[in-house]
Amino acid sequence: MIVILGLLYNSNFLASTIRNIPFVKIFYVGLVWALSFGFLGLPKVNWPIIGFSFFFISALVLPFDIRDVKYDTVVTFPTLIGIKNTKLLAYFLIILANIINILFFRIDSIITLLLTSFISCILIFFASENKTDAYFSFWVESCLGLPLIIYLVIKYYLLF
């Protein structure tokens, strides 16, 4: 199911790809990644992981829409509500993710994800259509791997 959802995102056999439906893209990407994190490799469905991942990853897709604001042919959040409000939406989604984080995860995960979210908010703050592709493709995308790095540092150097 997750593979099919992933393939539908930009498939050529559909009259209109999901990627081209206004406002759906960020939540669709968030959903596919969230389902991957909450289902794959786990003994049972982990709804808190799905919830956190959905909101967090949806927030991280928004800077890419900010980058592409000049070139997008489909209506996106930055073209409709502006770049500043798109950043506010991303912050809001990160706050929702961290409400789930605080309510359902252990303390080491809470600290890890709060630090990751803080760094992500800084990167979202500085996102603009004038930043290089490297800013988005390296820095913003690295936020997905950042929890593992922070967790390992906390675990092995701060002895949690």
Buried (B, 14 or more C-beta within 10 A) or exposed (E): EBEEBBEBBEEEEEEEBBBBEEEBBBBBBBBBBBBBBBBEEEEEEBEBBBBBBBBBBBBBBBBBBBBBBEEBEBEBBBBEEEBEEBBBBBBEBBEBBBEBBEEBBEEBBBBBBBBBBEBBBEBBEEBEEEBEEEBBEEBBBEBBEBBEEBBEEBEEEEEB
